[in-house]
């Protein structure tokens, strides 16, 4: 992957840009992002979740915790104006 340093010292790799591009169309959970990316990318959920956390810390995405009954809770990610 190609890494690019952007303002504030954030490193953005091609997977970061792919995630942001997908989120511009529709907010999604990490699992949903992984499912979409698996046909295009050799990425795993173990890569996607930490990357989403870094993108959130830099203000490029926000997360929404969705409580569910009888199933694990979900975290849905939304792109921000900055992202």
Secondary structure as UniProt FT lines:
FT   STRAND          3..6
FT   HELIX           7..9
FT   STRAND          10..13
FT   HELIX           14..25
FT   STRAND          28..29
FT   HELIX           30..37
FT   TURN            38..40
FT   HELIX           45..57
FT   TURN            58..59
FT   STRAND          61..66
FT   STRAND          74..79
//
